[in-house]
Amino acid sequence: MRRLSRDDVTKAIPGADDVTIAEVIGTGATVDELAEAQAWLANDEPMINDLRPLAQGRVREIVDILSELEEDGEADADAGPAPNPG
């Protein structure tokens, strides 16, 4: 199984910053594990309904990293535009 490269992560997570990319690669995950983590984020209810066990190990680590990334993005969007100092 092939481990993730920077290119793999940037293709799968457009707009990810360098820290997030390094965190995802640092899990030691494979391309398949990244895809599984993204599936959990997009479709957790159907996966649970299919009686799949909850994400574990490296997949769980990626789910946590990407969940935090989504939360940060939502917080930035909620803040609205910066006030114009001029």
KETIDREN-783684 format. One record per residue (C-alpha): residue number from 1; residue in one letter; x, y, z. Coordinates in pm, 1 decimal, decimal comma. Layout:
<atom pos="NUM" code="A" px="X" py="Y" pz="Z"/>
...
//
This chain:
<atom pos="1" code="M" px="0,0" py="0,0" pz="0,0"/>
<atom pos="2" code="R" px="128,1" py="340,8" pz="-98,5"/>
<atom pos="3" code="R" px="154,3" py="615,5" pz="161,5"/>
<atom pos="4" code="L" px="13,2" py="960,0" pz="94,3"/>
<atom pos="5" code="S" px="218,5" py="1220,7" pz="-86,3"/>
<atom pos="6" code="R" px="170,5" py="1595,9" pz="-75,9"/>
<atom pos="7" code="D" px="19,2" py="1576,2" pz="-423,6"/>
<atom pos="8" code="D" px="-235,3" py="1315,6" pz="-308,8"/>
<atom pos="9" code="V" px="-347,3" py="1536,4" pz="-20,6"/>
<atom pos="10" code="T" px="-371,0" py="1858,0" pz="-222,1"/>
<atom pos="11" code="K" px="-580,1" py="1681,2" pz="-487,9"/>
<atom pos="12" code="A" px="-813,7" py="1531,5" pz="-227,1"/>
<atom pos="13" code="I" px="-837,8" py="1843,9" pz="-8,8"/>
<atom pos="14" code="P" px="-827,3" py="2153,6" pz="-229,0"/>
<atom pos="15" code="G" px="-719,1" py="2462,8" pz="-41,4"/>
<atom pos="16" code="A" px="-559,8" py="2272,0" pz="247,7"/>
<atom pos="17" code="D" px="-282,2" py="2468,6" pz="414,5"/>
<atom pos="18" code="D" px="70,5" py="2335,8" pz="468,2"/>
<atom pos="19" code="V" px="5,1" py="2245,6" pz="832,6"/>
<atom pos="20" code="T" px="-303,1" py="2039,8" pz="748,1"/>
<atom pos="21" code="I" px="-121,1" py="1866,7" pz="463,0"/>
<atom pos="22" code="A" px="167,9" py="1780,7" pz="695,6"/>
<atom pos="23" code="E" px="-71,7" py="1652,8" pz="964,0"/>
<atom pos="24" code="V" px="-251,6" py="1426,1" pz="717,3"/>
<atom pos="25" code="I" px="74,3" py="1290,2" pz="572,8"/>
<atom pos="26" code="G" px="208,5" py="1251,7" pz="927,5"/>
<atom pos="27" code="T" px="-63,3" py="999,5" pz="1010,4"/>
<atom pos="28" code="G" px="113,7" py="753,6" pz="781,6"/>
<atom pos="29" code="A" px="-215,4" py="688,0" pz="603,8"/>
<atom pos="30" code="T" px="-261,8" py="545,8" pz="257,2"/>
<atom pos="31" code="V" px="-461,2" py="693,4" pz="-29,8"/>
<atom pos="32" code="D" px="-740,5" py="444,8" pz="47,9"/>
<atom pos="33" code="E" px="-749,9" py="552,7" pz="413,5"/>
<atom pos="34" code="L" px="-778,2" py="918,3" pz="311,4"/>
<atom pos="35" code="A" px="-1066,9" py="827,7" pz="79,3"/>
<atom pos="36" code="E" px="-1237,4" py="633,7" pz="359,9"/>
<atom pos="37" code="A" px="-1200,1" py="928,6" pz="599,1"/>
<atom pos="38" code="Q" px="-1355,4" py="1160,4" pz="341,7"/>
<atom pos="39" code="A" px="-1641,8" py="913,7" pz="295,5"/>
<atom pos="40" code="W" px="-1703,9" py="915,9" pz="670,8"/>
<atom pos="41" code="L" px="-1714,9" py="1295,2" pz="673,3"/>
<atom pos="42" code="A" px="-1952,7" py="1311,0" pz="378,7"/>
<atom pos="43" code="N" px="-2177,3" py="1016,9" pz="465,2"/>
<atom pos="44" code="D" px="-2144,3" py="907,7" pz="826,9"/>
<atom pos="45" code="E" px="-2509,9" py="809,6" pz="869,7"/>
<atom pos="46" code="P" px="-2528,9" py="575,9" pz="566,2"/>
<atom pos="47" code="M" px="-2200,6" py="414,4" pz="668,2"/>
<atom pos="48" code="I" px="-2332,7" py="353,1" pz="1019,2"/>
<atom pos="49" code="N" px="-2655,6" py="215,3" pz="869,1"/>
<atom pos="50" code="D" px="-2440,9" py="-30,8" pz="670,5"/>
<atom pos="51" code="L" px="-2318,8" py="-150,4" pz="1013,0"/>
<atom pos="52" code="R" px="-1964,9" py="-40,4" pz="947,3"/>
<atom pos="53" code="P" px="-1758,3" py="6,3" pz="1261,0"/>
<atom pos="54" code="L" px="-1679,2" py="368,7" pz="1341,6"/>
<atom pos="55" code="A" px="-1362,5" py="502,1" pz="1185,7"/>
<atom pos="56" code="Q" px="-1054,9" py="390,4" pz="1375,7"/>
<atom pos="57" code="G" px="-678,2" py="427,5" pz="1364,1"/>
<atom pos="58" code="R" px="-532,9" py="643,3" pz="1088,8"/>
<atom pos="59" code="V" px="-875,0" py="693,6" pz="929,2"/>
<atom pos="60" code="R" px="-1002,9" py="836,6" pz="1259,7"/>
<atom pos="61" code="E" px="-699,1" py="1066,9" pz="1280,3"/>
<atom pos="62" code="I" px="-771,9" py="1203,4" pz="932,0"/>
<atom pos="63" code="V" px="-1142,4" py="1244,9" pz="1014,0"/>
<atom pos="64" code="D" px="-1042,2" py="1450,4" pz="1319,1"/>
<atom pos="65" code="I" px="-797,9" py="1664,6" pz="1118,8"/>
<atom pos="66" code="L" px="-1048,2" py="1731,0" pz="840,1"/>
<atom pos="67" code="S" px="-1330,4" py="1798,8" pz="1087,2"/>
<atom pos="68" code="E" px="-1114,6" py="2061,5" pz="1253,0"/>
<atom pos="69" code="L" px="-1034,0" py="2210,1" pz="912,4"/>
<atom pos="70" code="E" px="-1407,5" py="2233,2" pz="830,2"/>
<atom pos="71" code="E" px="-1482,1" py="2394,5" pz="1168,1"/>
<atom pos="72" code="D" px="-1207,3" py="2652,8" pz="1112,8"/>
<atom pos="73" code="G" px="-1347,1" py="2729,8" pz="767,3"/>
<atom pos="74" code="E" px="-1697,7" py="2775,6" pz="907,1"/>
<atom pos="75" code="A" px="-1567,9" py="3003,8" pz="1182,6"/>
<atom pos="76" code="D" px="-1389,2" py="3216,7" pz="922,6"/>
<atom pos="77" code="A" px="-1705,6" py="3238,6" pz="711,8"/>
<atom pos="78" code="D" px="-1915,7" py="3332,4" pz="1016,1"/>
<atom pos="79" code="A" px="-1679,2" py="3617,2" pz="1099,3"/>
<atom pos="80" code="G" px="-1771,5" py="3796,3" pz="776,7"/>
<atom pos="81" code="P" px="-1549,8" py="4040,9" pz="592,6"/>
<atom pos="82" code="A" px="-1290,9" py="4239,2" pz="780,6"/>
<atom pos="83" code="P" px="-1391,6" py="4596,2" pz="856,8"/>
<atom pos="84" code="N" px="-1247,2" py="4861,4" pz="628,2"/>
<atom pos="85" code="P" px="-1002,9" py="5069,1" pz="837,3"/>
<atom pos="86" code="G" px="-1011,1" py="5354,8" pz="587,2"/>
//
